[in-house]
Amino acid sequence: MNARTLHADYLVIGGGAAAMAFTDALLSETDDRVVMVDRRHAPGGHWNDAYPFVHLHQPSRYYGVNSMPLGNEVLQTSGPEAGMYERASAAQICGYYQRVLSERFLPSDRVRYFPQCEYVGDGTFVSRLTGRRYDVEVRKKRVDATHLSPSIPVESGPRFEVDSGVSCIPLNDLARVTDSPDDGYVIIGGGKTAIDACLWLLDNGVDPAAICWIKPREAWLFNRTYFQPGELVGRFLLGLGLQMEAAANARTTDDLFRRLEDAAQLRRVDRGVWPTMHKAATISDRELEQLRRIDNVVRLGHVRRLERRRIVLDHGSIPTGPGRLHVYCTADGLRRRPPMPVFDEDRITLQTIRPGLIPFNAALIGFVEARGGESRDKNRLCPPNPLPDTAADWMRMTLVGMNAEHAWTAEPDIAEWLDRSRLNTSAGLRRRLDDPEVARARELFTANVRRGLERLAALARVASGGA
Ligand SMILES: Cc1cc2nc3c(=O)[nH]c(=O)nc-3n(C[C@H](O)[C@H](O)[C@H](O)COP(=O)(O)OP(=O)(O)OC[C@H]3O[C@@H](n4cnc5c(N)ncnc54)[C@H](O)[C@@H]3O)c2cc1C
């Protein structure tokens, strides 16, 4: 079959949250044309294969693309998170990205979207359905929107050996269970997906005593109450102020985390275990209360092998049996890849700058690309800030993110973009400076930010083995 040649200003590889937010920014700020390629059948990336009961762990209000709201963007008036902004489910997110594609991208006649296509390098991709090859002549840049793509359990399989006949499922299949297991559930994993599995079981009436939770590591989690935008942006700024105050007064790294916990910025499920992990997930007080009902928590490291009668872990083994359903939640949700410059002469690699918040960062990179200039200056404004894994990463991530914010606010057009970007958690802050809550939060932040960043830099140096 003959190869087809396409022409585009940008070739965007991937059709997930990063690709969508970046392309949306190009559509808003330029007249450029884009070819977008994804091996999946629909836009939205990993959300298309997510477990059915997953929700964003942040408000929908600052997820998605800049030009289209996700959901109603209102404060919840009832339910366990009344007073916080709503959080979309996977189904809502996938529907949203379909709308962005069909109501904005395709009608613009500037985006050509190729689903079910594998990018094989050098501007070439191949349809997984027809085998047809496409060569793209790229006038400006190739955009790698796959660098941060998470690994998800349903695709990566368990990270341990499983003997034949043992019932072991990815958490996606938990929603398809038809017969309750006689001896309960074994949830394997310490991250956000394992938390979601435990919460889903508890919320659906499973007795906490019927859950055994194998937790290789304990995590520091962000307090969701503070990650609220819009009307509650004063609270978001207060959170930053409290973090800077904790940093400014911290004597050691442990002291820093103790202070962050006392200031209700970081949470842990088990108050008797000192966390070593941080993946920037958020949690609410109600969720913490629920999770603390599970007493049977196994802390013997990672699972190595699942046998019919025994689970072998790094530091020992525990009994199991055919009456138990083992659920693995062990993929590396936030995949850590080595950082690289975001901007090259002919390539852009979408990465995070402000911690987490993949859509925000991708949209910002799109805006910085559109305003032009030298790659060196664009890279100065967009320093890569790899996704966190350990508690110590919180310090590096906060430092790099805050210093980048400082550089952005010195550029009037970026500051203006930040103020109107719906993906920016602190958008609209400048219009609320008269609000007494905002004014108090600003005072606390301003009083501590300088000293806080200095202390963080010093503590981060010590943590990384420096003087
Ligand atoms: C369960 C879960 C919940 C999360 N919740 C949040 C949240 O609340 N807030 C938040 O900010 N982040 C959250 N995240 C982080 C999440 O990683 C991002 O929000 C975001 O969806 C990731 O988007 P992405 O575009 O980087 O990756 P993906 O969604 O993986 O998209 C990348 C796409 O590239 C395609 N691709 C890769 N290689 C090729 C190739 N060679 N050819 C063609 N196509 C290719 C893949 O098929 C994929 O569709 C969550 C992650 C998980 C796993």
The ligand as an SDF file (V2000), in Angstrom:
LIG
                    3D

 53 58  0  0  0  0  0  0  0  0999 V2000
   -6.0520    6.8050   37.7260 C   0  0  0  0  0  0  0  0  0  0  0  0
   -5.4130    8.1320   37.4350 C   0  0  0  0  0  0  0  0  0  0  0  0
   -5.9940    9.3110   37.9320 C   0  0  0  0  0  0  0  0  0  0  0  0
   -5.4000   10.5480   37.6740 C   0  0  0  0  0  0  0  0  0  0  0  0
   -5.9870   11.6800   38.1580 N   0  0  0  0  0  0  0  0  0  0  0  0
   -5.4250   12.8880   37.8800 C   0  0  0  0  0  0  0  0  0  0  0  0
   -6.0120   14.1090   38.3390 C   0  0  0  0  0  0  0  0  0  0  0  0
   -7.0150   14.1190   39.0310 O   0  0  0  0  0  0  0  0  0  0  0  0
   -5.3990   15.2710   38.0340 N   0  0  0  0  0  0  0  0  0  0  0  0
   -4.2580   15.3070   37.2880 C   0  0  0  0  0  0  0  0  0  0  0  0
   -3.7530   16.3930   37.0010 O   0  0  0  0  0  0  0  0  0  0  0  0
   -3.6840   14.1770   36.8620 N   0  0  0  0  0  0  0  0  0  0  0  0
   -4.2330   12.9800   37.1310 C   0  0  0  0  0  0  0  0  0  0  0  0
   -3.6340   11.8390   36.6930 N   0  0  0  0  0  0  0  0  0  0  0  0
   -2.3680   11.9570   35.9990 C   0  0  0  0  0  0  0  0  0  0  0  0
   -2.6100   11.7350   34.4980 C   0  0  0  0  0  0  0  0  0  0  0  0
   -1.4720   11.0850   34.1260 O   0  0  0  0  0  0  0  0  0  0  0  0
   -2.9070   12.9890   33.7180 C   0  0  0  0  0  0  0  0  0  0  0  0
   -3.9630   13.7140   34.2520 O   0  0  0  0  0  0  0  0  0  0  0  0
   -3.1850   12.8000   32.2430 C   0  0  0  0  0  0  0  0  0  0  0  0
   -4.4390   12.2440   31.9430 O   0  0  0  0  0  0  0  0  0  0  0  0
   -2.0880   12.0830   31.5140 C   0  0  0  0  0  0  0  0  0  0  0  0
   -2.2190   12.4810   30.1960 O   0  0  0  0  0  0  0  0  0  0  0  0
   -1.1030   12.2580   29.1210 P   0  0  0  0  0  0  0  0  0  0  0  0
   -1.6060   12.8950   27.8780 O   0  0  0  0  0  0  0  0  0  0  0  0
    0.2070   12.6700   29.6430 O   0  0  0  0  0  0  0  0  0  0  0  0
   -1.0050   10.6480   28.9710 O   0  0  0  0  0  0  0  0  0  0  0  0
   -2.0460    9.6090   28.3290 P   0  0  0  0  0  0  0  0  0  0  0  0
   -3.4010    9.8090   28.8260 O   0  0  0  0  0  0  0  0  0  0  0  0
   -1.4680    8.2470   28.5460 O   0  0  0  0  0  0  0  0  0  0  0  0
   -2.0100    9.9530   26.7860 O   0  0  0  0  0  0  0  0  0  0  0  0
   -0.9080    9.6190   25.9670 C   0  0  0  0  0  0  0  0  0  0  0  0
   -1.4460    8.9850   24.7040 C   0  0  0  0  0  0  0  0  0  0  0  0
   -0.3440    8.7350   23.8250 O   0  0  0  0  0  0  0  0  0  0  0  0
   -0.6270    7.5760   23.0870 C   0  0  0  0  0  0  0  0  0  0  0  0
    0.6440    7.0300   22.5600 N   0  0  0  0  0  0  0  0  0  0  0  0
    1.7580    6.7050   23.2530 C   0  0  0  0  0  0  0  0  0  0  0  0
    2.7230    6.2610   22.4070 N   0  0  0  0  0  0  0  0  0  0  0  0
    2.1900    6.3270   21.1570 C   0  0  0  0  0  0  0  0  0  0  0  0
    2.6720    5.9870   19.8540 C   0  0  0  0  0  0  0  0  0  0  0  0
    3.9220    5.5300   19.6400 N   0  0  0  0  0  0  0  0  0  0  0  0
    1.8430    6.1520   18.7960 N   0  0  0  0  0  0  0  0  0  0  0  0
    0.5860    6.6190   18.9880 C   0  0  0  0  0  0  0  0  0  0  0  0
    0.0790    6.9600   20.1800 N   0  0  0  0  0  0  0  0  0  0  0  0
    0.8620    6.8100   21.2560 C   0  0  0  0  0  0  0  0  0  0  0  0
   -1.3110    6.6590   24.0920 C   0  0  0  0  0  0  0  0  0  0  0  0
   -2.1420    5.7480   23.4260 O   0  0  0  0  0  0  0  0  0  0  0  0
   -2.1250    7.6530   24.9400 C   0  0  0  0  0  0  0  0  0  0  0  0
   -3.4720    7.7020   24.5190 O   0  0  0  0  0  0  0  0  0  0  0  0
   -4.1980   10.5990   36.9210 C   0  0  0  0  0  0  0  0  0  0  0  0
   -3.6190    9.4130   36.4410 C   0  0  0  0  0  0  0  0  0  0  0  0
   -4.2130    8.1920   36.6870 C   0  0  0  0  0  0  0  0  0  0  0  0
   -3.5570    6.9390   36.1570 C   0  0  0  0  0  0  0  0  0  0  0  0
  1  2  1  0
  2  3  1  0
  2 52  2  0
  3  4  2  0
  4  5  1  0
  4 50  1  0
  5  6  2  0
  6  7  1  0
  6 13  1  0
  7  8  2  0
  7  9  1  0
  9 10  1  0
 10 11  2  0
 10 12  1  0
 12 13  2  0
 13 14  1  0
 14 15  1  0
 14 50  1  0
 15 16  1  0
 16 17  1  0
 16 18  1  0
 18 19  1  0
 18 20  1  0
 20 21  1  0
 20 22  1  0
 22 23  1  0
 23 24  1  0
 24 25  2  0
 24 26  1  0
 24 27  1  0
 27 28  1  0
 28 29  2  0
 28 30  1  0
 28 31  1  0
 31 32  1  0
 32 33  1  0
 33 34  1  0
 33 48  1  0
 34 35  1  0
 35 36  1  0
 35 46  1  0
 36 37  1  0
 36 45  1  0
 37 38  2  0
 38 39  1  0
 39 40  1  0
 39 45  2  0
 40 41  1  0
 40 42  2  0
 42 43  1  0
 43 44  2  0
 44 45  1  0
 46 47  1  0
 46 48  1  0
 48 49  1  0
 50 51  2  0
 51 52  1  0
 52 53  1  0
M  END
$$$$
